[in-house]
């Protein structure tokens, strides 16, 4: 008989490792049981089987279109900014596993969560002083909305319960976030009759460097003023609208929102889940405008793509307003809130980012994208080519054939995930110049064939 496992006395060998599936078995079981994001069940497209990842490369279980390795042009949905299998983040994970992987956050605390929250307060705009650790970006938006609604309820103004945003946005797939995604033509249009009815301004005019449009400024101010008595908050993605269309707008409109919200007593929320941690060329996109929100959501790159974690930060005004209310607590508490394993990796990821010339790396990638994507503007069916920070976008004048575009990118040795009328890339910051050019060739090929 084997000796019984004694906690703390060494690793338990456990059961023998299961026999690995062949690629064919994996695909068959995947099709039978696994529901992939934004897809039917069973899926219509066959996913590629990844067996490992290192640096900026994904290694496939078998060759596809003649390629066994693919340069990741997506940073795993914009999160893996340091690439894969990074020794610093691996060590942070191993060290924390030896201490504890999880402990409930209700009534307990621990160094990884406290360290991370303190670090986030240090690097985000100054008025943000308090941090609620959430499970995912969408949940962090739920928390932000709950904060704003409860703030006004605590202030004796329960009628201030609607949100204002501009069209073209995307804030997540849970309930309140869906209500402030683009209401027409977006992926959540199906739920328009059930979701809370929010207030939508026109989409901000295109162009990061464009002069602000006075007519649009007036439109924003008038709409906020007209609904001020019922508005809890304005919520927007600053500078870059991500999954709603990869559109860039002038930072000046953020200043307009800040001024209008201050004048009309409305809270301002910035969703920096996609734009945070350097992606646009500033550590946070709000930095392009030099303004601060009352509430900010961060996620995605927070843990370098290792584990799911997000955070909602708020000012002391918001936190104290809630805490002085009839119900003086924020009634939200995810089971895995403040997970020490994720928090430890997140702190290591933030320190890794800030300990290097991330601005120079993002600028280098941006320059490579501008040069490499310029030829796409001459392709038939291309409506626009744009680059900001480490974001490159080719917009078509028609819906992209995602299967054809993906195959074209894979033939170039690159993983891309086109959607709607867009072929775009957000490479890891560690992507070398040769691989940036490979990504650009793949984007052009995908635009040509998609």
MARLUM-44198 format. One line per field, with one value per residue (C-alpha): chain; residue in one letter; residue number from 1; x, y, z. Coordinates in steps of 0.5 Angstrom, whole numbers, plus 2048, in hexadecimal, padded with zeros to 3 digits. Layout:
# residues N
c (A,...)
r (a,...)
k (NUM,...)
X (X,...)
Y (Y,...)
Z (Z,...)
END
This chain:
# residues 450
c (A,A,A,A,A,A,A,A,A,A,A,A,A,A,A,A,A,A,A,A,A,A,A,A,A,A,A,A,A,A,A,A,A,A,A,A,A,A,A,A,A,A,A,A,A,A,A,A,A,A,A,A,A,A,A,A,A,A,A,A,A,A,A,A,A,A,A,A,A,A,A,A,A,A,A,A,A,A,A,A,A,A,A,A,A,A,A,A,A,A,A,A,A,A,A,A,A,A,A,A,A,A,A,A,A,A,A,A,A,A,A,A,A,A,A,A,A,A,A,A,A,A,A,A,A,A,A,A,A,A,A,A,A,A,A,A,A,A,A,A,A,A,A,A,A,A,A,A,A,A,A,A,A,A,A,A,A,A,A,A,A,A,A,A,A,A,A,A,A,A,A,A,A,A,A,A,A,A,A,A,A,A,A,A,A,A,A,A,A,A,A,A,A,A,A,A,A,A,A,A,A,A,A,A,A,A,A,A,A,A,A,A,A,A,A,A,A,A,A,A,A,A,A,A,A,A,A,A,A,A,A,A,A,A,A,A,A,A,A,A,A,A,A,A,A,A,A,A,A,A,A,A,A,A,A,A,A,A,A,A,A,A,A,A,A,A,A,A,A,A,A,A,A,A,A,A,A,A,A,A,A,A,A,A,A,A,A,A,A,A,A,A,A,A,A,A,A,A,A,A,A,A,A,A,A,A,A,A,A,A,A,A,A,A,A,A,A,A,A,A,A,A,A,A,A,A,A,A,A,A,A,A,A,A,A,A,A,A,A,A,A,A,A,A,A,A,A,A,A,A,A,A,A,A,A,A,A,A,A,A,A,A,A,A,A,A,A,A,A,A,A,A,A,A,A,A,A,A,A,A,A,A,A,A,A,A,A,A,A,A,A,A,A,A,A,A,A,A,A,A,A,A,A,A,A,A,A,A,A,A,A,A,A,A,A,A,A,A,A,A,A,A,A,A,A,A,A,A,A,A,A,A,A,A,A,A,A,A,A,A,A,A,A,A,A,A,A,A,A,A)
r (x,x,x,x,x,x,x,x,x,x,x,x,x,x,x,x,x,x,x,x,x,x,x,x,x,x,x,x,x,x,x,x,x,x,x,x,x,x,x,x,x,x,x,x,x,x,x,x,x,x,x,x,x,x,x,x,x,x,x,x,x,x,x,x,x,x,x,x,x,x,x,x,x,x,x,x,x,x,x,x,x,x,x,x,x,x,x,x,x,x,x,x,x,x,x,x,x,x,x,x,x,x,x,x,x,x,x,x,x,x,x,x,x,x,x,x,x,x,x,x,x,x,x,x,x,x,x,x,x,x,x,x,x,x,x,x,x,x,x,x,x,x,x,x,x,x,x,x,x,x,x,x,x,x,x,x,x,x,x,x,x,x,x,x,x,x,x,x,x,x,x,x,x,x,x,x,x,x,x,x,x,x,x,x,x,x,x,x,x,x,x,x,x,x,x,x,x,x,x,x,x,x,x,x,x,x,x,x,x,x,x,x,x,x,x,x,x,x,x,x,x,x,x,x,x,x,x,x,x,x,x,x,x,x,x,x,x,x,x,x,x,x,x,x,x,x,x,x,x,x,x,x,x,x,x,x,x,x,x,x,x,x,x,x,x,x,x,x,x,x,x,x,x,x,x,x,x,x,x,x,x,x,x,x,x,x,x,x,x,x,x,x,x,x,x,x,x,x,x,x,x,x,x,x,x,x,x,x,x,x,x,x,x,x,x,x,x,x,x,x,x,x,x,x,x,x,x,x,x,x,x,x,x,x,x,x,x,x,x,x,x,x,x,x,x,x,x,x,x,x,x,x,x,x,x,x,x,x,x,x,x,x,x,x,x,x,x,x,x,x,x,x,x,x,x,x,x,x,x,x,x,x,x,x,x,x,x,x,x,x,x,x,x,x,x,x,x,x,x,x,x,x,x,x,x,x,x,x,x,x,x,x,x,x,x,x,x,x,x,x,x,x,x,x,x,x,x,x,x,x,x,x,x,x,x,x,x,x,x,x,x,x,x,x,x,x,x,x,x,x)
k (1,2,3,4,5,6,7,8,9,10,11,12,13,14,15,16,17,18,19,20,21,22,23,24,25,26,27,28,29,30,31,32,33,34,35,36,37,38,39,40,41,42,43,44,45,46,47,48,49,50,51,52,53,54,55,56,57,58,59,60,61,62,63,64,65,66,67,68,69,70,71,72,73,74,75,76,77,78,79,80,81,82,83,84,85,86,87,88,89,90,91,92,93,94,95,96,97,98,99,100,101,102,103,104,105,106,107,108,109,110,111,112,113,114,115,116,117,118,119,120,121,122,123,124,125,126,127,128,129,130,131,132,133,134,135,136,137,138,139,140,141,142,143,144,145,146,147,148,149,150,151,152,153,154,155,156,157,158,159,160,161,162,163,164,165,166,167,168,169,170,171,172,173,174,175,176,177,178,179,180,181,182,183,184,185,186,187,188,189,190,191,192,193,194,195,196,197,198,199,200,201,202,203,204,205,206,207,208,209,210,211,212,213,214,215,216,217,218,219,220,221,222,223,224,225,226,227,228,229,230,231,232,233,234,235,236,237,238,239,240,241,242,243,244,245,246,247,248,249,250,251,252,253,254,255,256,257,258,259,260,261,262,263,264,265,266,267,268,269,270,271,272,273,274,275,276,277,278,279,280,281,282,283,284,285,286,287,288,289,290,291,292,293,294,295,296,297,298,299,300,301,302,303,304,305,306,307,308,309,310,311,312,313,314,315,316,317,318,319,320,321,322,323,324,325,326,327,328,329,330,331,332,333,334,335,336,337,338,339,340,341,342,343,344,345,346,347,348,349,350,351,352,353,354,355,356,357,358,359,360,361,362,363,364,365,366,367,368,369,370,371,372,373,374,375,376,377,378,379,380,381,382,383,384,385,386,387,388,389,390,391,392,393,394,395,396,397,398,399,400,401,402,403,404,405,406,407,408,409,410,411,412,413,414,415,416,417,418,419,420,421,422,423,424,425,426,427,428,429,430,431,432,433,434,435,436,437,438,439,440,441,442,443,444,445,446,447,448,449,450)
X (800,803,804,7FE,7FF,801,800,807,80B,80C,809,803,805,7FD,7FA,7FE,7FE,7F8,7FA,7FA,7F5,7F7,7F5,7F0,7ED,7ED,7EA,7E4,7E3,7E4,7DE,7DA,7DA,7DE,7DA,7DF,7DE,7D9,7D8,7D2,7D2,7D5,7DA,7DA,7E1,7E7,7EB,7F3,7F6,7FB,800,805,807,80D,80F,80B,80A,804,806,801,7FF,800,802,7FC,7FD,804,806,807,809,805,807,801,7FF,7F9,7FC,7F7,7F1,7F6,7F8,7FF,803,80A,809,808,80C,810,815,813,80C,80D,811,80C,807,80B,80D,806,803,808,805,7FD,7FA,7F3,7F0,7E9,7E9,7E3,7E6,7ED,7F3,7FA,800,7FF,7F8,7FB,801,7FD,7F8,7FD,801,7FB,7F9,801,800,7F9,7F7,7F7,7F0,7EF,7F1,7ED,7ED,7E8,7EB,7E6,7E6,7E6,7E6,7DE,7DD,7E1,7DC,7D7,7DA,7DB,7D4,7D2,7D6,7D3,7CC,7CD,7D1,7CB,7C6,7CA,7CA,7C2,7C2,7BF,7BD,7C4,7C4,7C5,7CC,7CE,7D3,7D5,7D3,7D8,7DB,7DC,7DC,7DB,7D6,7D3,7CC,7CE,7D4,7CF,7CB,7D0,7D3,7D1,7C9,7C9,7CD,7D1,7D1,7CC,7C7,7C3,7C1,7BF,7B8,7BB,7C1,7C0,7BF,7C5,7C6,7CB,7CE,7D1,7D7,7DD,7E0,7E6,7ED,7F2,7F5,7EF,7ED,7E7,7E0,7DD,7D6,7D8,7DA,7D3,7D0,7D3,7D2,7CB,7C9,7CD,7C9,7C2,7C3,7C7,7C1,7C1,7C8,7CC,7D3,7D6,7DA,7DE,7E4,7EA,7ED,7EC,7E5,7E8,7E3,7DE,7E2,7E9,7E8,7EC,7EA,7ED,7EF,7EB,7E4,7E7,7E8,7E1,7DE,7E2,7E0,7D9,7D8,7DB,7D6,7D0,7D2,7D3,7D8,7DD,7DF,7E5,7E5,7ED,7EC,7EF,7F3,7F7,7FE,801,7FD,7FC,802,800,800,7F9,7F5,7F2,7F9,7F9,7F3,7F6,7F0,7EE,7E7,7E3,7E3,7E8,7E8,7EE,7F0,7F2,7FA,7F9,7FC,800,7FB,7FD,7F6,7EF,7EF,7ED,7EC,7E7,7EA,7E6,7E8,7E7,7E0,7DD,7DF,7DD,7D7,7D5,7D8,7D3,7CD,7C7,7CA,7D2,7D5,7D6,7D2,7D7,7DC,7DE,7E0,7E7,7E8,7EF,7F2,7F9,7FC,7F9,7FB,802,803,7FF,804,80A,807,806,80D,810,80C,80E,816,817,816,80F,80E,814,812,80A,80D,812,80C,807,80D,80D,806,805,80A,808,801,801,801,7FA,7F7,7F8,7F4,7ED,7E8,7EC,7E8,7EE,7F4,7F6,7FB,7FB,801,801,7FB,7FA,7F3,7F1,7EA,7E7,7E0,7DD,7DC,7E3,7E3,7E6,7E7,7EB,7EE,7F1,7F3,7F7,7FA,7FC,800,804,806,801,7FB,7F6,7EE,7EB,7E4,7DE,7E1,7E8,7EF,7F3,7F9,7FB,802,806,80A,810,80F,815,816,816,810,80C,80D,80B,805,804,804,7FF,7FA,7FB,7FA,7F4,7F1,7F2,7EF,7EA)
Y (800,807,80C,811,818,81C,824,828,821,822,821,81C,818,817,813,812,817,816,813,819,81A,81A,820,81C,81A,821,824,81F,820,827,827,823,826,82D,834,839,840,844,83D,838,831,82D,832,833,835,830,833,832,82E,831,82D,832,839,83D,844,847,840,83B,834,830,828,827,82B,830,833,830,834,831,837,83E,845,847,84E,84E,84E,849,84E,854,851,84D,854,850,84A,843,83F,845,843,849,847,840,841,845,840,83A,83E,840,839,836,83B,83B,83B,83E,840,843,84B,84C,84D,84B,84F,84E,851,84F,853,859,85A,85A,85F,863,863,864,86A,86D,86C,86E,876,879,879,872,86F,869,862,85D,856,853,84C,84F,856,855,854,85A,85E,85B,85D,864,865,862,867,86D,86B,86A,870,874,870,871,879,879,879,872,875,876,86F,86F,86F,873,871,872,86D,868,866,85F,85E,856,851,851,855,85C,85C,859,85F,864,861,863,862,861,85C,85A,853,855,857,851,853,85B,85A,857,85B,861,867,86B,872,872,878,877,874,878,87B,877,879,879,87F,882,889,889,88A,890,88D,886,88A,88D,887,883,889,88A,883,882,889,886,880,882,881,87A,878,874,874,875,86F,86F,86B,871,872,86B,868,860,85B,85F,861,863,86A,870,877,87D,87E,884,881,87E,885,887,881,883,88A,889,883,888,88E,889,885,87E,879,877,870,86E,867,866,85E,85E,865,864,862,866,863,86A,86D,870,86C,86D,870,876,878,87B,880,881,880,87B,877,876,86E,86A,863,85F,858,854,856,856,84F,84F,84A,845,845,848,84E,855,85B,861,867,86D,874,875,879,873,86E,873,875,86D,86C,871,86F,86B,865,866,861,85F,858,855,84F,84A,844,844,84C,84E,847,847,843,848,84E,84C,84B,851,855,852,854,85B,85B,858,85D,863,860,861,866,864,86B,86A,862,865,86A,866,861,867,869,862,861,868,866,85F,860,866,862,85F,866,864,85E,85D,85D,861,867,869,867,86A,869,86C,86A,862,861,860,860,85F,860,85D,860,85A,854,850,849,846,83F,842,847,843,83E,843,845,83E,83D,843,840,845,844,849,84A,84E,850,854,859,859,855,858,856,858,854,853,858,854,852,853,858,852,84F,855,855,84E,850,856,852,84D,853,855,84E,84D,853,851,84A,84C)
Z (800,7FE,804,805,803,809,807,807,807,800,7F9,7F8,7F2,7F1,7EB,7E5,7E0,7DB,7D4,7CF,7CA,7C3,7BF,7BB,7C2,7C5,7BF,7BF,7C7,7C6,7C1,7C5,7CC,7CC,7CA,7C8,7C8,7C3,7C0,7BF,7C2,7BF,7BC,7B4,7B4,7B6,7BB,7BB,7C0,7C4,7C8,7CB,7CB,7CC,7CB,7C5,7C2,7C2,7C1,7BE,7BF,7B7,7B1,7AE,7A8,7A8,7AF,7B5,7B9,7B8,7BB,7BF,7BC,7C2,7C8,7CA,7CA,7CC,7D2,7D1,7D0,7D3,7CE,7D1,7D6,7D9,7DE,7E3,7E3,7E3,7E9,7EC,7EB,7EE,7F4,7F6,7F5,7FA,7FF,7FD,7F6,7F9,800,801,801,806,80C,80A,806,804,801,7FA,7F9,7FE,7FA,7F3,7F6,7F8,7F2,7ED,7F2,7F1,7E9,7E7,7E7,7EE,7F1,7F0,7F7,7F8,7F4,7F4,7F1,7EC,7E8,7E1,7DD,7DC,7E3,7E5,7E1,7E5,7EB,7E8,7E6,7ED,7F0,7ED,7EE,7F5,7F6,7F4,7F8,7FE,7FC,7FC,7F5,7F2,7EC,7E9,7E7,7DF,7DC,7D6,7D1,7C9,7C4,7C1,7C8,7CB,7D3,7D4,7D3,7DA,7DB,7DD,7D8,7D2,7D4,7D2,7CC,7C5,7C5,7BD,7B9,7BF,7C2,7C7,7C3,7C5,7CC,7CA,7CD,7D3,7D5,7D9,7D5,7D5,7D1,7CB,7C8,7C0,7C0,7C0,7BA,7B7,7B8,7BE,7BB,7B8,7BB,7BF,7BC,7BF,7BD,7C0,7C6,7C7,7C6,7CB,7D0,7CE,7CF,7D6,7D8,7D6,7DA,7E0,7E5,7E3,7E1,7E6,7E2,7DB,7D9,7D3,7D0,7D0,7C9,7C6,7C5,7C5,7C4,7C1,7BB,7BD,7BC,7BE,7C1,7C3,7CA,7CA,7CB,7D2,7D4,7D2,7D6,7DC,7DC,7DB,7E0,7E5,7E3,7E3,7E9,7E5,7E7,7E1,7E0,7DB,7D9,7D8,7D8,7D1,7D1,7D7,7D9,7D3,7CD,7CA,7CB,7D2,7D8,7D8,7D3,7D7,7D7,7D0,7D3,7D9,7DD,7E3,7E3,7EA,7E8,7E4,7E2,7E0,7DE,7D8,7D8,7E0,7E1,7DA,7D8,7DD,7E1,7E1,7E6,7E5,7E9,7EA,7EE,7F0,7F4,7FB,7F9,7F6,7FC,802,7FE,7FE,805,808,805,808,806,807,803,7FC,7FC,7F7,7F9,7F3,7F6,7F3,7F5,7F6,7F4,7F7,7F1,7EC,7F0,7F1,7E9,7E8,7EC,7E9,7E2,7E4,7E7,7E1,7DC,7E0,7E1,7DA,7D4,7D2,7CF,7CA,7C9,7C7,7C3,7BF,7BE,7BC,7B7,7B4,7B3,7B0,7AB,7AA,7A9,7A5,79E,7A1,79F,798,798,795,79A,79F,7A2,7A8,7AB,7B2,7B7,7BE,7C3,7C2,7BF,7B7,7B3,7AC,7AB,7A5,7A2,7A3,7A8,7A8,7A6,7AD,7AB,7A4,7A8,7AE,7A9,7A5,7AB,7AD,7A7,7A9,7AF,7B3,7B8,7B7,7B9,7B4,7B5,7B2,7AD,7B0,7B0,7B6,7BA,7C1,7C2,7C8,7CA,7CA,7C2,7BE,7B8,7B3,7B6,7B6,7AF,7AE,7B2,7AD,7A7,7AA,7AB,7A4,7A2,7A6,7A4,79C,79D,7A2)
END
